[in-house]
Amino acid sequence: MFEGQPQSELDALCKANPEFRQLYHHHKELDKKVLDAELGVLAVDDTTLLQMKRQKLAAKDRLSRLFESLQH
């Protein structure tokens, strides 16, 4: 997520905006859990995996909108 954006810019947004920071970390956590579930490292049922994927997508959508609004 945010490929092509300098990490320093993302770090600055995380420092300056608590909502962005919380969503950014939540998305990263969900990303890891989904990957672990898909690899079989984390045992979850299909419904839980689908729910995690939906939460991850919702966090990404909100992060993208927030990122755009903070850039202007």
OpenMM code with the backbone's topology and positions (N, CA, C; nanometers):
from openmm import Vec3, app, unit

residues = "MET PHE GLU GLY GLN PRO GLN SER GLU LEU ASP ALA LEU CYS LYS ALA ASN PRO GLU PHE ARG GLN LEU TYR HIS HIS HIS LYS GLU LEU ASP LYS LYS VAL LEU ASP ALA GLU LEU GLY VAL LEU ALA VAL ASP ASP THR THR LEU LEU GLN MET LYS ARG GLN LYS LEU ALA ALA LYS ASP ARG LEU SER ARG LEU PHE GLU SER LEU GLN HIS".split()
positions = [
    Vec3(0.0836, -0.1167, 0.0000),
    Vec3(0.0000, 0.0000, 0.0000),
    Vec3(0.0887, 0.1238, 0.0000),
    Vec3(0.0453, 0.2242, -0.0723),
    Vec3(0.1198, 0.3498, -0.0855),
    Vec3(0.2560, 0.3275, -0.1504),
    Vec3(0.2596, 0.2349, -0.2464),
    Vec3(0.3827, 0.2113, -0.3199),
    Vec3(0.4216, 0.3413, -0.3901),
    Vec3(0.5470, 0.3690, -0.3901),
    Vec3(0.5947, 0.4898, -0.4545),
    Vec3(0.5977, 0.6112, -0.3634),
    Vec3(0.5381, 0.5990, -0.2459),
    Vec3(0.5411, 0.7080, -0.1500),
    Vec3(0.6627, 0.6894, -0.0608),
    Vec3(0.7374, 0.7954, -0.0395),
    Vec3(0.8532, 0.7832, 0.0505),
    Vec3(0.8080, 0.7448, 0.1920),
    Vec3(0.8815, 0.6523, 0.2533),
    Vec3(0.8470, 0.6088, 0.3888),
    Vec3(0.8478, 0.7268, 0.4855),
    Vec3(0.9366, 0.8225, 0.4615),
    Vec3(0.9436, 0.9396, 0.5490),
    Vec3(0.8131, 1.0199, 0.5454),
    Vec3(0.7494, 1.0241, 0.4285),
    Vec3(0.6209, 1.0942, 0.4158),
    Vec3(0.5121, 1.0219, 0.4949),
    Vec3(0.5108, 0.8898, 0.4848),
    Vec3(0.4129, 0.8110, 0.5605),
    Vec3(0.4376, 0.8225, 0.7106),
    Vec3(0.5635, 0.8204, 0.7499),
    Vec3(0.5973, 0.8364, 0.8920),
    Vec3(0.5503, 0.9714, 0.9444),
    Vec3(0.5684, 1.0753, 0.8633),
    Vec3(0.5253, 1.2094, 0.9039),
    Vec3(0.3737, 1.2139, 0.9203),
    Vec3(0.3006, 1.1496, 0.8294),
    Vec3(0.1542, 1.1458, 0.8410),
    Vec3(0.1117, 1.0685, 0.9653),
    Vec3(0.1812, 0.9601, 0.9940),
    Vec3(0.1497, 0.8810, 1.1140),
    Vec3(0.1728, 0.9629, 1.2404),
    Vec3(0.2783, 1.0423, 1.2402),
    Vec3(0.3077, 1.1264, 1.3561),
    Vec3(0.2056, 1.2381, 1.3723),
    Vec3(0.1672, 1.2973, 1.2595),
    Vec3(0.0819, 1.4160, 1.2625),
    Vec3(-0.0665, 1.3840, 1.2783),
    Vec3(-0.1083, 1.2639, 1.2370),
    Vec3(-0.2511, 1.2341, 1.2353),
    Vec3(-0.2782, 1.1009, 1.3052),
    Vec3(-0.3367, 1.1057, 1.4244),
    Vec3(-0.3628, 0.9825, 1.5011),
    Vec3(-0.4553, 0.8844, 1.4283),
    Vec3(-0.5538, 0.9360, 1.3552),
    Vec3(-0.6449, 0.8470, 1.2836),
    Vec3(-0.5701, 0.7722, 1.1734),
    Vec3(-0.4859, 0.8439, 1.0997),
    Vec3(-0.4069, 0.7810, 0.9939),
    Vec3(-0.3156, 0.6738, 1.0537),
    Vec3(-0.2486, 0.7082, 1.1640),
    Vec3(-0.1577, 0.6142, 1.2298),
    Vec3(-0.2315, 0.4879, 1.2728),
    Vec3(-0.3459, 0.5034, 1.3360),
    Vec3(-0.4230, 0.3887, 1.3845),
    Vec3(-0.4685, 0.3015, 1.2673),
    Vec3(-0.5212, 0.3631, 1.1621),
    Vec3(-0.5664, 0.2876, 1.0464),
    Vec3(-0.4507, 0.2182, 0.9748),
    Vec3(-0.3380, 0.2882, 0.9637),
    Vec3(-0.2209, 0.2335, 0.8963),
    Vec3(-0.1719, 0.1072, 0.9685),
    Vec3(-0.1635, 0.1134, 1.0998),
    Vec3(-0.1180, -0.0023, 1.1782),
    Vec3(-0.2220, -0.1151, 1.1783),
    Vec3(-0.3492, -0.0760, 1.1815),
    Vec3(-0.4568, -0.1758, 1.1769),
    Vec3(-0.4525, -0.2502, 1.0429),
    Vec3(-0.4327, -0.1767, 0.9335),
    Vec3(-0.4257, -0.2391, 0.8020),
    Vec3(-0.3067, -0.3342, 0.7934),
    Vec3(-0.1910, -0.2904, 0.8444),
    Vec3(-0.0721, -0.3761, 0.8407),
    Vec3(-0.0942, -0.5040, 0.9219),
    Vec3(-0.1594, -0.4911, 1.0367),
    Vec3(-0.1885, -0.6073, 1.1216),
    Vec3(-0.2824, -0.7043, 1.0501),
    Vec3(-0.3874, -0.6496, 0.9877),
    Vec3(-0.4805, -0.7346, 0.9136),
    Vec3(-0.4117, -0.8009, 0.7947),
    Vec3(-0.3246, -0.7266, 0.7280),
    Vec3(-0.2517, -0.7807, 0.6137),
    Vec3(-0.1704, -0.9035, 0.6551),
    Vec3(-0.1036, -0.8920, 0.7683),
    Vec3(-0.0235, -1.0045, 0.8184),
    Vec3(-0.1123, -1.1226, 0.8557),
    Vec3(-0.2242, -1.0960, 0.9224),
    Vec3(-0.3142, -1.2042, 0.9629),
    Vec3(-0.3736, -1.2756, 0.8415),
    Vec3(-0.4140, -1.1985, 0.7403),
    Vec3(-0.4711, -1.2585, 0.6195),
    Vec3(-0.3665, -1.3450, 0.5497),
    Vec3(-0.2459, -1.2933, 0.5380),
    Vec3(-0.1381, -1.3705, 0.4754),
    Vec3(-0.1110, -1.4992, 0.5539),
    Vec3(-0.1032, -1.4882, 0.6856),
    Vec3(-0.0806, -1.6058, 0.7697),
    Vec3(-0.1937, -1.7084, 0.7534),
    Vec3(-0.3169, -1.6590, 0.7453),
    Vec3(-0.4312, -1.7490, 0.7280),
    Vec3(-0.4257, -1.8182, 0.5923),
    Vec3(-0.3895, -1.7437, 0.4893),
    Vec3(-0.3813, -1.8023, 0.3557),
    Vec3(-0.2680, -1.9038, 0.3447),
    Vec3(-0.1613, -1.8823, 0.4209),
    Vec3(-0.0483, -1.9759, 0.4204),
    Vec3(-0.0710, -2.0954, 0.5133),
    Vec3(-0.1771, -2.0898, 0.5926),
    Vec3(-0.2066, -2.1978, 0.6850),
    Vec3(-0.1375, -2.1856, 0.8190),
    Vec3(-0.0690, -2.0744, 0.8419),
    Vec3(0.0006, -2.0511, 0.9687),
    Vec3(-0.0991, -2.0133, 1.0777),
    Vec3(-0.2032, -1.9399, 1.0395),
    Vec3(-0.3077, -1.8966, 1.1325),
    Vec3(-0.4348, -1.9729, 1.0985),
    Vec3(-0.4846, -2.0489, 1.1934),
    Vec3(-0.6041, -2.1299, 1.1692),
    Vec3(-0.7302, -2.0464, 1.1892),
    Vec3(-0.7957, -2.0145, 1.0784),
    Vec3(-0.9242, -1.9442, 1.0842),
    Vec3(-1.0179, -2.0075, 0.9821),
    Vec3(-1.1474, -1.9966, 1.0093),
    Vec3(-1.2445, -2.0504, 0.9145),
    Vec3(-1.2643, -1.9513, 0.7992),
    Vec3(-1.3306, -1.9961, 0.6951),
    Vec3(-1.3489, -1.9137, 0.5753),
    Vec3(-1.4255, -1.7850, 0.6040),
    Vec3(-1.5237, -1.7921, 0.6927),
    Vec3(-1.6023, -1.6742, 0.7258),
    Vec3(-1.5157, -1.5691, 0.7944),
    Vec3(-1.4319, -1.6117, 0.8855),
    Vec3(-1.3430, -1.5190, 0.9556),
    Vec3(-1.2418, -1.4582, 0.8595),
    Vec3(-1.1878, -1.5398, 0.7693),
    Vec3(-1.0926, -1.4896, 0.6706),
    Vec3(-1.1587, -1.3854, 0.5816),
    Vec3(-1.2804, -1.4130, 0.5367),
    Vec3(-1.3527, -1.3175, 0.4531),
    Vec3(-1.3784, -1.1875, 0.5289),
    Vec3(-1.4130, -1.1982, 0.6552),
    Vec3(-1.4369, -1.0802, 0.7382),
    Vec3(-1.3086, -0.9976, 0.7537),
    Vec3(-1.1959, -1.0657, 0.7754),
    Vec3(-1.0684, -0.9950, 0.7881),
    Vec3(-1.0330, -0.9239, 0.6572),
    Vec3(-1.0589, -0.9890, 0.5449),
    Vec3(-1.0304, -0.9278, 0.4150),
    Vec3(-1.1171, -0.8039, 0.3933),
    Vec3(-1.2422, -0.8116, 0.4338),
    Vec3(-1.3322, -0.6955, 0.4204),
    Vec3(-1.2864, -0.5803, 0.5091),
    Vec3(-1.2460, -0.6119, 0.6319),
    Vec3(-1.1956, -0.5084, 0.7223),
    Vec3(-1.0685, -0.4446, 0.6666),
    Vec3(-0.9833, -0.5266, 0.6104),
    Vec3(-0.8582, -0.4777, 0.5512),
    Vec3(-0.8880, -0.3833, 0.4349),
    Vec3(-0.9814, -0.4215, 0.3496),
    Vec3(-1.0183, -0.3377, 0.2356),
    Vec3(-1.0820, -0.2068, 0.2820),
    Vec3(-1.1672, -0.2136, 0.3826),
    Vec3(-1.2302, -0.0919, 0.4354),
    Vec3(-1.1244, 0.0014, 0.4943),
    Vec3(-1.0270, -0.0549, 0.5644),
    Vec3(-0.9189, 0.0271, 0.6210),
    Vec3(-0.8362, 0.0896, 0.5097),
    Vec3(-0.8091, 0.0133, 0.4041),
    Vec3(-0.7315, 0.0660, 0.2920),
    Vec3(-0.8063, 0.1787, 0.2216),
    Vec3(-0.9353, 0.1600, 0.2012),
    Vec3(-1.0158, 0.2647, 0.1374),
    Vec3(-1.0145, 0.3925, 0.2202),
    Vec3(-1.0338, 0.3779, 0.3502),
    Vec3(-1.0342, 0.4945, 0.4386),
    Vec3(-0.8962, 0.5607, 0.4409),
    Vec3(-0.7921, 0.4807, 0.4454),
    Vec3(-0.6556, 0.5344, 0.4433),
    Vec3(-0.6298, 0.6128, 0.3151),
    Vec3(-0.6738, 0.5593, 0.2035),
    Vec3(-0.6528, 0.6277, 0.0756),
    Vec3(-0.7244, 0.7620, 0.0729),
    Vec3(-0.8489, 0.7638, 0.1199),
    Vec3(-0.9234, 0.8917, 0.1233),
    Vec3(-0.8575, 0.9897, 0.2196),
    Vec3(-0.8155, 0.9420, 0.3341),
    Vec3(-0.7512, 1.0252, 0.4332),
    Vec3(-0.6180, 1.0790, 0.3796),
    Vec3(-0.5417, 0.9929, 0.3132),
    Vec3(-0.4132, 1.0335, 0.2553),
    Vec3(-0.4351, 1.1457, 0.1539),
    Vec3(-0.5342, 1.1283, 0.0672),
    Vec3(-0.5640, 1.2316, -0.0336),
    Vec3(-0.6031, 1.3632, 0.0320),
    Vec3(-0.6868, 1.3564, 0.1336),
    Vec3(-0.7337, 1.4803, 0.1990),
    Vec3(-0.6198, 1.5504, 0.2725),
    Vec3(-0.5248, 1.4750, 0.3258),
    Vec3(-0.4132, 1.5344, 0.3988),
    Vec3(-0.3068, 1.5910, 0.3049),
    Vec3(-0.3084, 1.5482, 0.1797),
    Vec3(-0.2111, 1.5976, 0.0833),
    Vec3(-0.2501, 1.7340, 0.0260),
    Vec3(-0.3742, 1.7747, 0.0454),
    Vec3(-0.4221, 1.9023, -0.0103),
    Vec3(-0.4315, 2.0093, 0.0942),
] * unit.nanometer
topology = app.Topology()
chain = topology.addChain("A")
for resn in residues:
    res = topology.addResidue(resn, chain)
    for name in ("N", "CA", "C"):
        topology.addAtom(name, app.Element.getBySymbol(name[0]), res)
